[in-house]
Amino acid sequence: MKLLPAIVLAIGIVLAPVIWFALSWFSPQDGGQGASIDSGARIEIELLRQQIEDLQIRTEKVEEELSRLPAGGVAPNVPLVADEDAEQQIWEQTEGADLDYAQVVLIADRLNVNRDLRVTGGRYLTERLGRPRENLSDECQPMTNPDLKERLVTERVGPIRVSMLRPAIESLKVVFENIRKADPDLYRRINTAGALCVRRIRGTQNALSTHSYGLAVDLNIDGQLDNFTDGKTQLGLTIMADFFFDEGWVWGAGFRREDSMHFEISRRQLDAWISEGKL
């Protein structure tokens, strides 16, 4: 009977690819159903993916222990299942229990998370809006362009306080209000690592980021900064990404150098604000 946990886990690892394929097949591929529905599905998908990954790791440990067993039976004092408390914790996720929004998960289909939205880029921003200031350094400096400075505001938006251009502030209010209505627990745990920062991109002579225009914001859960370029992110950020997409924001998780804390206005949204006279 001591082999039963190992057999169960072995069956689990055999079924894991099937579960993974099913999740990929049924995952929503477009935004047609709206962020509130997509985010609920994403929670289930990400938790199942995490459970599969943990199951694979535990099964590998069991297989290693089994390889040490003599041919005739179970060796004495060899535990077949390691970390039983952790295993029980994974499978006892009950409906309505608090989610760990700060837990780190893999970013599914990372390079396609922004679908048809395009980044603005410093060069395009300069063509459309001019430069936020002429002299740049590696440190954040005040915005001096009079047209942009006139539209710059600093205020509390939902759970955070930021300095951004007025249209971005108003759009961010919509995003946060939609998150608050759909998931108040997640809303309360949103934190920021900054928005406006007029400086050149480090390592360049004069290149500008979207932060220099007050059109980008870095967010995290509970003040825990996400690791840069590791292809993973906090569960809460994957949920929030759907709401930002609906308002025309690009998620940095889709950048080639992944930066999943980063959200910025897309080129399409920028052009719309310019045509409406908001910028």
Order of alpha helices (4+ residues) and beta strands (2+ residues): alpha-alpha-alpha-beta-alpha-alpha-beta-beta-alpha-alpha-beta-beta-beta-alpha-beta-beta-alpha
